Amino acid sequence: MLAHARAKLEAKHLDLIIANPVPASFGGDTEQATLIDRDGAVNALPPMTKPEVAEQILDFVAMQLNE
């Protein structure tokens, strides 16, 4: 999963990609996601609700914009 996400990040010249286990993340109340930024830093989030994951992603993006 992470190797695929890294390859997609590089191929599409992205600043950030979110990797999550599929199909485990579909249909449930919780999500487990890993954020990978363009520098290769990996931030594995613990299982949490989907709104909490969204908040973590927005916090990360906001932090990057403020640098």
Secondary structure, 3 states (H helix, E strand, C coil): CHHHHHHHHHHCCCCEEEECCCCCCCCCCEECCEEEECCCCEEECCCEEHHHHHHHHHHHHHHHHCC
